[in-house]
Amino acid sequence: MSIDLFQSVYKGKKVLVTGDTGFKGSWMCLWLKELGADVYGYALPPLTKQDNYVTTGLASKIKHRDGDVRDKEKLQTYFNEVQPDLAFHLAAQPLVIDSYNNPHYNFETNLMGTVNFFEAVRHCPSVKVAVNVTTDKCYKNNEIDYGYKETDPMGGDDPYSASKGCSELITNSYLKSFFTKAGTANIASGRAGNVIGGGDWADNRIIPDIIRAYQNKKDLVVRNPTSVRPWQFVLEPVFGYLRLGEKLYNNGKKFSGGWNFGPVPDETYNVNQVVTEVKKLIPSVNVTSPANPEKLHEAGLLQLDITKAMMQLDWKPRLNFEKTIDVTISGYLQELKPGTDVYAARLEQLKQYCSEGVQKNN
Ligand SMILES: NC(=O)c1ccc[n+]([C@@H]2O[C@H](COP(=O)([O-])OP(=O)(O)OC[C@H]3O[C@@H](n4cnc5c(N)ncnc54)[C@H](O)[C@@H]3O)[C@@H](O)[C@H]2O)c1
């Protein structure tokens, strides 16, 4: 099967992606590049040599500008220079713990970054489609066994979740205030769950923590073993964002608004189950609990209702839990093997994802 699941919408188009140096952004740019898009990135430089953007050599395959999304003028200038057809906003402060350590930076980046993104779109008439990437944590979380729907209220107790709830409110405000008339850009947001896959080296995320423990032969400290999350292989939400972009491009404003992308309801697992599944593939990792557990608030139970995306976008998750963990761990093991062409390895995973997806409910 072809990797073009998008009716060739991206072929030959200029696509601007903020956050291209990040985990999800770099995977998305790789897919766009392989679809024949002219890809332009805007973000802070990669943090480490291990980052997916660096190991895949993406810098030589797309055009990138170092820049801060808090810098309104610089972002606007870049949009004006590029004149993109479609734009995706993935640049953000994405970590709950970091949002406690520096709430001001978190709010500035995630709120004003979103405002600056939509301002740039608003003043750049070439843009036909703009998608803001937020998170499942944008919803007011009642800690009940319930999958949040797109119509549920925004919320968020910790600074990260609150900033993403605000980013959604900003998106809605721009949509209602500036993007309803014919001829304006079609805008939407994508809300995805906990995303995993090779190339994510962020601190305090369970899979990178496991891989670091494995590499360094150290114990794995598990902070929230019973927390339930909508785990997904990175290409699942990226597939969703790109499908959303295609629908907005081809069919217009009826696809505006918020969209959930997550696993099917019987595919939600807690952190312990993730660790158990990973240990089947790399058994040498030893698991411990934190000596002095911190009492920072983080949602315990988080599930998404993905009916809307399944019914209206013809999108659905392609991998079950086992396959998700399998493809994730093999992604890391590939990149850790000296001499691996990481770009080629990721491309192979993309091709497999498009052709061999297995879904338990089929
Ligand atoms: N990874 C997940 O599990 C997950 C889940 C739900 C939502 N998200 C969201 O997806 C998006 C991408 O997340 P990720 O996991 O790839 O994160 P990441 O940390 O790997 O990448 C973040 C990107 O944003 C850029 N960035 C951060 N602050 C910036 C600033 N001030 N100016 C310009 N660029 C800046 C970074 O340079 C990087 O390119 C974020 O919006 C995040 O909140 C991620």
PDBQT file of the ligand as one rigid body, heavy atoms in Angstrom, charges set to zero:
ROOT
HETATM    1  N1  LIG A 401       4.296  13.436  22.772  1.00  0.00    +0.000 N 
HETATM    2  C1  LIG A 401       3.095  13.287  23.314  1.00  0.00    +0.000 C 
HETATM    3  O1  LIG A 401       2.810  12.298  23.973  1.00  0.00    +0.000 OA
HETATM    4  C2  LIG A 401       2.022  14.330  23.073  1.00  0.00    +0.000 A 
HETATM    5  C3  LIG A 401       0.716  14.008  23.433  1.00  0.00    +0.000 A 
HETATM    6  C4  LIG A 401      -0.289  14.946  23.194  1.00  0.00    +0.000 A 
HETATM    7  C5  LIG A 401       0.021  16.145  22.616  1.00  0.00    +0.000 A 
HETATM    8  N2  LIG A 401       1.319  16.461  22.290  1.00  0.00    +0.000 N 
HETATM    9  C6  LIG A 401       1.561  17.747  21.665  1.00  0.00    +0.000 C 
HETATM   10  O2  LIG A 401       2.172  17.545  20.402  1.00  0.00    +0.000 OA
HETATM   11  C7  LIG A 401       3.055  18.629  20.122  1.00  0.00    +0.000 C 
HETATM   12  C8  LIG A 401       4.447  18.103  19.830  1.00  0.00    +0.000 C 
HETATM   13  O3  LIG A 401       4.905  17.415  20.991  1.00  0.00    +0.000 OA
HETATM   14  P1  LIG A 401       6.251  16.552  20.976  1.00  0.00    +0.000 P 
HETATM   15  O4  LIG A 401       5.998  15.366  21.827  1.00  0.00    +0.000 OA
HETATM   16  O5  LIG A 401       6.718  16.353  19.596  1.00  0.00    +0.000 OA
HETATM   17  O6  LIG A 401       7.217  17.528  21.783  1.00  0.00    +0.000 OA
HETATM   18  P2  LIG A 401       8.773  17.824  21.573  1.00  0.00    +0.000 P 
HETATM   19  O7  LIG A 401       9.254  18.445  22.845  1.00  0.00    +0.000 OA
HETATM   20  O8  LIG A 401       9.488  16.649  21.057  1.00  0.00    +0.000 OA
HETATM   21  O9  LIG A 401       8.763  18.941  20.444  1.00  0.00    +0.000 OA
HETATM   22  C9  LIG A 401       8.354  20.252  20.715  1.00  0.00    +0.000 C 
HETATM   23  C10 LIG A 401       8.692  21.121  19.534  1.00  0.00    +0.000 C 
HETATM   24  O10 LIG A 401       8.270  22.450  19.845  1.00  0.00    +0.000 OA
HETATM   25  C11 LIG A 401       9.370  23.328  19.701  1.00  0.00    +0.000 C 
HETATM   26  N3  LIG A 401       9.244  24.415  20.676  1.00  0.00    +0.000 N 
HETATM   27  C12 LIG A 401       9.082  24.342  22.014  1.00  0.00    +0.000 A 
HETATM   28  N4  LIG A 401       9.024  25.575  22.533  1.00  0.00    +0.000 NA
HETATM   29  C13 LIG A 401       9.148  26.443  21.494  1.00  0.00    +0.000 A 
HETATM   30  C14 LIG A 401       9.167  27.844  21.374  1.00  0.00    +0.000 A 
HETATM   31  N5  LIG A 401       9.037  28.644  22.431  1.00  0.00    +0.000 N 
HETATM   32  N6  LIG A 401       9.326  28.380  20.138  1.00  0.00    +0.000 NA
HETATM   33  C15 LIG A 401       9.465  27.600  19.035  1.00  0.00    +0.000 A 
HETATM   34  N7  LIG A 401       9.458  26.267  19.097  1.00  0.00    +0.000 NA
HETATM   35  C16 LIG A 401       9.296  25.698  20.308  1.00  0.00    +0.000 A 
HETATM   36  C17 LIG A 401      10.613  22.502  19.952  1.00  0.00    +0.000 C 
HETATM   37  O11 LIG A 401      11.746  23.142  19.398  1.00  0.00    +0.000 OA
HETATM   38  C18 LIG A 401      10.200  21.216  19.251  1.00  0.00    +0.000 C 
HETATM   39  O12 LIG A 401      10.398  21.362  17.868  1.00  0.00    +0.000 OA
HETATM   40  C19 LIG A 401       2.966  19.571  21.335  1.00  0.00    +0.000 C 
HETATM   41  O13 LIG A 401       2.000  20.549  21.080  1.00  0.00    +0.000 OA
HETATM   42  C20 LIG A 401       2.499  18.663  22.435  1.00  0.00    +0.000 C 
HETATM   43  O14 LIG A 401       1.861  19.364  23.466  1.00  0.00    +0.000 OA
HETATM   44  C21 LIG A 401       2.317  15.570  22.505  1.00  0.00    +0.000 A 
ENDROOT
TORSDOF 0
